[in-house]
Amino acid sequence: MSDPHGDKAFPVSWDQFHRDSRALAWRLAGQGKWEAMICVTRGGLVPAAIIARELGIRLIETVCVASYHEYQDQGDLAVLKEIARNVVDLGDGNGSALLVIDDLVDTGRTARRVREMVPECHYATMYAKPAGRPLVDTFITEVSQDTWIYFPWDMGYSFQPPISGGDHG
């Protein structure tokens, strides 16, 4: 059975996502003294909550960049909500006081757009694909470009056939 989103599937459970979020927080600890966190919605909301707790960050802003449509293909990039000016202006005003969190960097289009807004931010993602990886400062796991990541909020509990497609009994 092939995956409609790509050649490979990478399902992530809630437990794994929580562990990866905490691992990202460990990697980020001590790398900077950020005055605020910006999470890229929607995917960055869950890891941002966990990382903000772990790092003691209280000021959390969102930027809403829509690029996936119908959970299939990256379409036109649309900024639905900009970063608040008072957050952009923190520190030296170029983003160096800001930590940006997203769930994934794929092609890098979203990361490029966010970096235009806050060029000196520290950009961190849970997962990175090769095309977008150069735009990210910190990440946990790299997956191939042809891998579709299934996040826990996208899935329900159901039987998963063996990779080899062999006998199920």
Protein Blocks (a to p, Z undefined) as FASTA:
>chain_A
ZZfkbmbdcdddfklmmmmmmmmmmmmgopaccfbdcdddfklmmmmmmmmmmnopabdc
dddddfbghhlaccddddfbdcdfklmmgojlnopmpccddfbdcklmmmmmmmmmmmmb
ccddfbdcfklmmmpfbdfbdcdfklccddfklpccdddddfklpafZZ
